[in-house]
Amino acid sequence: MRYLDCDKTIKDRYTKSQIQKEEYNMAVLALTAETFEKEISSGITLVDFWAAWCGPCKMFAPVLDEIAEANLPDVKVCKVNVDEQPELASRFRVMTIPTVVIFKDGEAKTTSVGVKPKKEVLEMIERVR
């Protein structure tokens, strides 16, 4: 498994040893400043602002993977690496990671900071519907 980038896979950005240590989920998109607007423009998009060095982000990743793999109708799960995309983190005032912002048709509807159980994240998505 690996995260998808709209232009290229994260796999291309990591060394072989890093790839062997981590799994990547095909259902999660890695966003960049160039792809961000297009990907959040329609439907419900959950965006996780994270960093590779962040312990809580690593703890939260399996929850997001499960949600992505559930293939919820009209729900897209994406990630923004704050180290690689600082302008996006600044734009959404991300001061602590992990931070999740849920968008509906391009508009930010709700924000959550910190690790949350799957049930809470699903409830956030349902409130946005």
Secondary structure by P-SEA (a helix, b strand, c coil): cbbbcccccccccccaaaaaabbbbccbbbbccccccccccccbbbbbbcccccaaaaaaaaaaaaaaaccccccccccccccccaaaaaaaccccccbbbbbccccccccccccccaaaaaaaaaaac
